[in-house]
């Protein structure tokens, strides 16, 4: 997939220099950063879910199937 971005020329120059120092392309450098960012977000979501499950377990609550519908919640 292609991506078009507008980047300040000073930042772009610094990024190209960083890529050259690492002997990688700018595309590879950006791809690696985005992969790392996405992985961190996924890891954080997993840790949050695990903490929630642990909290339910400590408080003896079950996480199960939803047995109610939206209409049930809003019934008058």
N, CA and C of each residue as an Amber inpcrd file, in Angstrom:
protein
   228
   0.8500000  -1.1650000   0.0000000   0.0000000   0.0000000   0.0000000
   0.9020000   1.2360000   0.0000000   0.5190000   2.2110000  -0.7480000
   1.2840000   3.4530000  -0.8040000   0.6760000   4.4870000   0.1190000
   1.5140000   5.3950000   0.5880000   1.0850000   6.4470000   1.4970000
   1.7610000   7.7410000   1.0700000   0.9950000   8.7980000   0.9920000
   1.5510000  10.1090000   0.6650000   1.4680000  10.9750000   1.9080000
   2.5910000  11.6050000   2.2500000   2.6400000  12.4310000   3.4550000
   3.2910000  13.7620000   3.1370000   2.9480000  14.7560000   3.9180000
   3.6140000  16.0510000   3.8470000   4.4440000  16.1860000   5.1160000
   5.7550000  16.3540000   4.9240000   6.6780000  16.4200000   6.0540000
   7.5470000  17.6600000   5.9040000   7.7740000  18.3410000   6.9980000
   8.6440000  19.5040000   7.0180000  10.0090000  19.1120000   6.4550000
  10.5760000  19.9470000   5.6170000  11.8450000  19.6190000   4.9460000
  12.9810000  19.3690000   5.9360000  13.0000000  20.0910000   7.0470000
  14.0550000  19.8980000   8.0450000  13.9350000  18.5050000   8.6800000
  12.7130000  18.1070000   9.0040000  12.4820000  16.7730000   9.5960000
  12.8330000  15.6900000   8.5910000  12.4470000  15.8940000   7.3200000
  12.7410000  14.9090000   6.2830000  14.2490000  14.7420000   6.1070000
  14.9670000  15.8320000   6.1340000  16.4320000  15.7760000   5.9960000
  17.0480000  14.9860000   7.1600000  16.5620000  15.2380000   8.3800000
  17.0720000  14.5230000   9.5530000  16.7160000  13.0310000   9.4790000
  15.5290000  12.7370000   9.0110000  15.1020000  11.3350000   8.8960000
  15.9320000  10.5990000   7.8500000  16.1890000  11.2390000   6.7350000
  17.0430000  10.6210000   5.7030000  18.4440000  10.3530000   6.2480000
  18.9560000  11.3050000   7.0170000  20.2840000  11.1330000   7.6180000
  20.2720000   9.9450000   8.5850000  19.2230000   9.8460000   9.4010000
  19.1120000   8.7240000  10.3430000  19.0430000   7.4000000   9.5970000
  18.3160000   7.3660000   8.4990000  18.2100000   6.1390000   7.7010000
  19.5670000   5.7680000   7.1060000  20.2880000   6.7520000   6.5960000
  21.6110000   6.4890000   6.0250000  22.5660000   5.9490000   7.0870000
  22.5190000   6.5170000   8.2880000  23.4000000   6.0730000   9.3690000
  23.1090000   4.6180000   9.7650000  21.8620000   4.1910000   9.5780000
  21.4710000   2.8120000   9.9150000  21.5840000   1.8720000   8.7120000
  21.9850000   2.4300000   7.5700000  22.1350000   1.6650000   6.3340000
  20.8180000   1.0220000   5.9110000  19.7470000   1.7870000   6.0170000
  18.4250000   1.3390000   5.5720000  17.7740000   2.4630000   4.7720000
  16.7350000   2.1160000   4.0430000  16.0090000   3.1410000   3.2990000
  15.0850000   3.9040000   4.2500000  14.6800000   5.0740000   3.8230000
  13.7390000   5.8620000   4.6140000  12.4190000   5.0990000   4.7490000
  12.0080000   4.4330000   3.6850000  10.7880000   3.6270000   3.7280000
  10.8930000   2.5430000   4.7930000  12.0250000   1.8780000   4.8360000
  12.2380000   0.8230000   5.8210000  12.2280000   1.3770000   7.2440000
  12.8270000   2.5390000   7.4170000  12.8670000   3.1730000   8.7300000
  11.4500000   3.5240000   9.2030000  10.6600000   4.1150000   8.3290000
   9.2830000   4.4930000   8.6740000   8.4420000   3.2460000   8.9150000
   8.5770000   2.2460000   8.0470000   7.8280000   0.9980000   8.2150000
   8.1440000   0.3590000   9.5680000   9.4010000   0.3110000   9.9200000
   9.8070000  -0.2700000  11.2000000   9.2150000   0.4810000  12.3800000
   9.2270000   1.8010000  12.2970000   8.6530000   2.6150000  13.3720000
   7.1530000   2.3570000  13.5010000   6.4550000   2.3140000  12.3730000
   5.0050000   2.0880000  12.4140000   4.6740000   0.6890000  12.9260000
   5.4770000  -0.3020000  12.5510000   5.2690000  -1.6570000  13.0670000
   5.4560000  -1.6890000  14.5800000   6.4860000  -1.0200000  15.0520000
   6.7520000  -0.9670000  16.4910000   5.6110000  -0.2650000  17.2240000
   5.1280000   0.8180000  16.6770000   4.0200000   1.5640000  17.2750000
   2.7550000   0.7070000  17.3330000   2.4440000   0.0380000  16.2490000
   1.2490000  -0.8140000  16.2030000   1.3760000  -1.9650000  17.1940000
   2.5660000  -2.5270000  17.3020000   2.8090000  -3.6290000  18.2340000
   2.6250000  -3.1710000  19.6740000   3.1120000  -1.9850000  19.9870000
   2.9610000  -1.4460000  21.3470000   1.4930000  -1.2410000  21.6790000
   0.7270000  -0.7430000  20.7230000  -0.7060000  -0.5270000  20.9380000
  -1.4020000  -1.8590000  21.1870000  -1.0410000  -2.8800000  20.4020000
  -1.6290000  -4.2060000  20.5640000  -1.2560000  -4.7840000  21.9180000
   0.0020000  -4.6490000  22.3000000   0.4550000  -5.1550000  23.5930000
  -0.2700000  -4.4670000  24.7410000  -0.4680000  -3.1640000  24.6240000
  -1.1750000  -2.4100000  25.6640000  -2.6190000  -2.8820000  25.7700000
  -3.2560000  -3.1110000  24.6450000  -4.6470000  -3.5870000  24.6620000
  -4.7310000  -4.9670000  25.3170000  -3.7490000  -5.8360000  25.0330000
  -3.7370000  -7.1640000  25.6500000  -3.5290000  -7.0610000  27.1580000
  -2.6050000  -6.1940000  27.5860000  -2.3670000  -6.0210000  29.0200000
  -3.6090000  -5.4770000  29.7180000  -4.2980000  -4.5660000  29.0800000
  -5.5190000  -3.9970000  29.6580000  -6.5890000  -5.0690000  29.7940000
  -6.7650000  -5.8970000  28.7730000  -7.7570000  -6.9690000  28.8200000
  -7.4060000  -7.9770000  29.9110000  -6.1220000  -8.3250000  30.0350000
  -5.6950000  -9.2620000  31.0680000  -5.9380000  -8.6850000  32.4590000
  -5.6640000  -7.4080000  32.6350000  -5.8890000  -6.7750000  33.9350000
  -7.3730000  -6.7610000  34.2730000  -8.2200000  -6.5300000  33.2850000
  -9.6590000  -6.5370000  33.5090000 -10.1380000  -7.9360000  33.8940000
  -9.6440000  -8.9530000  33.1950000 -10.0160000 -10.3320000  33.5230000
  -9.5580000 -10.6990000  34.9260000  -8.3530000 -10.2840000  35.2840000
  -7.8380000 -10.5640000  36.6320000  -8.6890000  -9.8800000  37.6850000
  -9.1350000  -8.6640000  37.3940000  -9.9900000  -7.9350000  38.3190000
 -11.3160000  -8.6520000  38.5200000 -11.8940000  -9.1350000  37.4270000
 -13.1450000  -9.8870000  37.5380000 -12.9330000 -11.1610000  38.3480000
 -11.8020000 -11.8250000  38.1290000 -11.5190000 -13.0680000  38.8630000
 -11.3640000 -12.7870000  40.3570000 -10.6380000 -11.7220000  40.7010000
 -10.4530000 -11.3680000  42.1100000 -11.7810000 -11.0530000  42.7830000
 -12.6720000 -10.4610000  42.0340000 -13.9640000 -10.0630000  42.5840000
 -15.0630000 -11.0900000  42.3060000 -14.6340000 -12.2560000  41.8770000
 -15.5360000 -13.3810000  41.6140000 -16.6690000 -13.0370000  40.6460000
 -16.3160000 -12.3700000  39.5900000 -17.2770000 -12.0320000  38.5470000
 -16.9240000 -12.8310000  37.3060000 -17.9490000 -13.2720000  36.6060000
 -17.7280000 -14.0260000  35.3810000 -17.9100000 -13.1210000  34.1720000
 -17.0660000 -13.3520000  33.2020000 -17.2400000 -12.6820000  31.9180000
 -17.8110000 -13.7520000  31.0010000 -19.0090000 -13.5640000  30.5650000
 -19.6430000 -14.5800000  29.7330000 -20.4030000 -13.9640000  28.5850000
 -21.2440000 -14.7800000  28.0290000 -22.0500000 -14.3180000  26.9040000
 -23.0460000 -13.2630000  27.3740000 -23.3470000 -12.3720000  26.4860000
 -24.3490000 -11.3590000  26.7830000 -25.7160000 -12.0180000  26.6560000
 -26.5060000 -11.9370000  27.7120000 -27.8050000 -12.5940000  27.7070000
 -28.9430000 -11.5880000  27.5790000 -28.5970000 -10.3650000  27.2470000
 -29.6160000  -9.3360000  27.1330000 -29.4390000  -8.6350000  25.7990000
 -30.4740000  -7.9840000  25.3790000 -30.4020000  -7.2340000  24.1170000
 -30.4440000  -5.7470000  24.4130000 -30.1670000  -4.9880000  23.4340000
 -30.2270000  -3.5360000  23.5900000 -31.6380000  -3.1020000  23.9760000
 -32.6170000  -3.7640000  23.3740000 -34.0160000  -3.4390000  23.6800000
 -34.3300000  -3.7210000  25.1370000 -33.7650000  -4.8170000  25.6890000
 -33.9840000  -5.1400000  27.1050000 -33.4860000  -4.0020000  27.9930000
 -32.3410000  -3.4600000  27.6660000 -31.7620000  -2.3890000  28.4720000
 -32.5890000  -1.1160000  28.4310000 -33.2390000  -0.8930000  27.3080000
 -33.9760000   0.3490000  27.1260000 -35.4920000   0.1640000  27.2610000
 -35.9170000  -1.0040000  27.7200000 -37.3420000  -1.2530000  27.8930000
 -37.8960000  -0.3320000  28.9800000 -39.0680000   0.1530000  28.7640000
 -39.6590000   1.0860000  29.7410000 -40.7900000   0.4410000  30.4490000
